[in-house]
Amino acid sequence: MTGMFLIRITESSGEIIDLRYRYIWSAWLDGTLLGKGHASHADLAIERAHDLVNPDRVERIEIVER
């Protein structure tokens, strides 16, 4: 079964003391939450999200940055 893999990335608003928490991300496969977390860079957030899913299950990838 393959589906749409959605990665949502949001830059934290306000003053961030620890830059490891600058971006908040979540990973979804066909509407099911696979995981979420924090990252220091958007690229790192995407990399962590990709670690949660088997590439054989992904038909399409969408990345939404806010």
Residue frames relative to the residue before (quaternion, step in Angstrom):
aa qw qx qy qz dx dy dz
M 1.0000 0.0000 0.0000 0.0000 0.00 0.00 0.00
T 0.0765 -0.7943 0.6022 0.0254 3.57 -0.82 1.00
G 0.0018 -0.8194 0.5727 -0.0252 3.52 -1.16 0.52
M 0.6571 -0.4927 0.3955 0.4111 3.51 -1.35 -0.22
F 0.1996 -0.7584 0.6151 0.0820 3.54 -0.91 1.03
L 0.0783 -0.8123 0.5776 -0.0194 3.56 -0.56 1.23
I 0.0778 -0.7668 0.6368 0.0237 3.55 -0.92 1.00
R 0.1110 -0.7833 0.6106 0.0367 3.56 -0.76 1.09
I 0.0419 -0.7927 0.6078 -0.0202 3.56 -0.84 1.04
T 0.0235 -0.7904 0.6116 -0.0276 3.55 -0.85 1.03
E 0.3499 -0.7105 0.5656 0.2301 3.55 -0.90 0.91
S 0.4844 -0.6811 0.4706 0.2828 3.56 -0.83 1.01
S 0.3129 -0.7403 0.5623 0.1946 3.54 -0.98 0.81
G 0.6980 0.4529 -0.3333 0.4434 3.54 -1.16 0.47
E 0.6752 -0.4833 0.3716 0.4153 3.52 -1.33 -0.09
I 0.1465 -0.7832 0.6025 0.0468 3.54 -0.76 1.11
I 0.2809 -0.7720 0.5479 0.1576 3.58 -0.55 1.14
D 0.7728 0.2326 -0.1159 0.5790 3.58 0.95 -0.88
L 0.3582 -0.7874 0.4636 0.1918 3.59 -0.37 1.23
R 0.4847 0.6492 -0.4480 0.3779 3.62 1.21 -0.10
Y 0.7293 0.4066 -0.2159 0.5062 3.59 1.21 -0.46
R 0.3026 0.7998 -0.4765 0.2042 3.58 1.22 0.39
Y 0.7893 0.2091 -0.1016 0.5682 3.60 1.01 -0.82
I 0.2094 -0.7342 0.6351 0.1173 3.54 -1.10 0.84
W 0.0223 -0.8197 0.5721 -0.0158 3.59 -0.80 0.95
S 0.0552 -0.7577 0.6468 0.0676 3.53 -1.33 0.38
A 0.2167 -0.7707 0.5911 0.0980 3.55 -1.14 0.72
W 0.0646 -0.8033 0.5913 -0.0321 3.55 -0.87 1.06
L 0.0821 -0.7559 0.6466 0.0619 3.57 -1.11 0.73
D 0.8330 -0.1452 0.0261 0.5332 3.56 -0.49 1.28
G 0.7545 -0.4152 0.2063 0.4645 3.57 0.89 0.97
T 0.6180 0.5098 -0.3514 0.4844 3.60 1.26 0.06
L 0.4097 -0.7175 0.5118 0.2352 3.56 -0.76 1.08
L 0.2182 -0.7851 0.5700 0.1054 3.57 -0.77 1.07
G 0.7650 -0.2550 0.1880 0.5607 3.57 1.07 -0.68
K 0.1063 -0.7701 0.6248 0.0724 3.52 -1.35 0.23
G 0.1149 0.8083 -0.5703 0.0909 3.54 -1.20 0.39
H 0.4971 -0.6174 0.5202 0.3179 3.52 -1.36 -0.37
A 0.0117 -0.7849 0.6195 0.0062 3.55 -1.23 0.51
S 0.5297 -0.6432 0.4580 0.3098 3.54 -1.23 0.48
H 0.7834 0.1443 -0.0700 0.6005 3.60 1.19 -0.56
A 0.6070 -0.5736 0.4074 0.3697 3.57 -1.16 0.61
D 0.6291 0.5422 -0.3385 0.4423 3.61 1.01 -0.76
L 0.6474 0.5089 -0.3092 0.4758 3.56 1.04 -0.77
A 0.6150 0.5399 -0.3401 0.4633 3.60 1.06 -0.72
I 0.6515 0.5064 -0.3080 0.4735 3.59 0.97 -0.86
E 0.6463 0.5280 -0.3112 0.4547 3.57 0.96 -0.87
R 0.6706 0.4913 -0.2983 0.4691 3.59 0.92 -0.87
A 0.6359 0.5239 -0.3268 0.4630 3.58 1.02 -0.76
H 0.6494 0.5230 -0.3141 0.4540 3.60 0.97 -0.82
D 0.6063 0.5716 -0.3510 0.4271 3.59 1.12 -0.57
L 0.6530 0.5605 -0.3012 0.4107 3.60 1.21 -0.43
V 0.7751 0.3175 -0.1558 0.5236 3.59 1.18 -0.36
N 0.4638 -0.6427 0.5398 0.2836 3.52 -1.21 0.67
P 0.4891 -0.6930 0.4359 0.3007 3.64 -0.68 1.00
D 0.5943 0.5797 -0.3649 0.4214 3.61 1.12 -0.50
R 0.6747 0.4919 -0.2889 0.4683 3.60 1.19 -0.48
V 0.6537 0.5248 -0.3027 0.4536 3.60 1.26 -0.19
E 0.1994 -0.7762 0.5908 0.0930 3.52 -0.81 1.08
R 0.7945 0.0220 0.0496 0.6048 3.54 1.03 -0.90
I 0.1971 -0.7697 0.5979 0.1057 3.59 -1.09 0.76
E 0.0290 -0.7701 0.6373 0.0039 3.54 -1.00 0.91
I 0.1187 -0.7803 0.6129 0.0366 3.57 -0.89 1.00
V 0.0841 -0.7950 0.6008 0.0017 3.56 -0.70 1.15
E 0.0540 -0.7889 0.6121 0.0065 3.57 -0.67 1.13
R 0.1156 -0.7975 0.5907 0.0426 3.55 -0.90 0.96
